[in-house]
Amino acid sequence: MGHLRRFLHARPAAPRLAALHVASLVYGVIVEIFGFWCPLTALEEWLDVRGQVLPYRGPFLLHYLDAVVYPDIPPNLLIAGVIAVSVLNLWIYARRVRVRHSLG
């Protein structure tokens, strides 16, 4: 428990990178929940076609993680797990910011 407390109270090495990471987490969760368009998926599909690989259809998570790592987990449970990990990550960032501001 002491290691977690030290991690939560540690000062981030690069606050701009932390802000970029939080923004990308929020964007990723929104894309997964609402099925919005992701520019990285479009780039990946374009590169697949140029490399003469058949592009897949459907969400990135379901294509890679479900097929390789979690073959017997329902898609909704897989997406819920990813969202839970992202929310935990955001909570850790929020705690670190709150502690840093309370310390002055």
Buried (B, 14 or more C-beta within 10 A) or exposed (E): EEEEEEEBEEEBEEEEEBEEBBEEBEEBBEBBEEEEEBEEBEEBBEEEEEEEEEEBEEBBBBBEBBEEEBEEEEBEEBBBBBBEEBEEEBEEBEEBBEBBEEEE
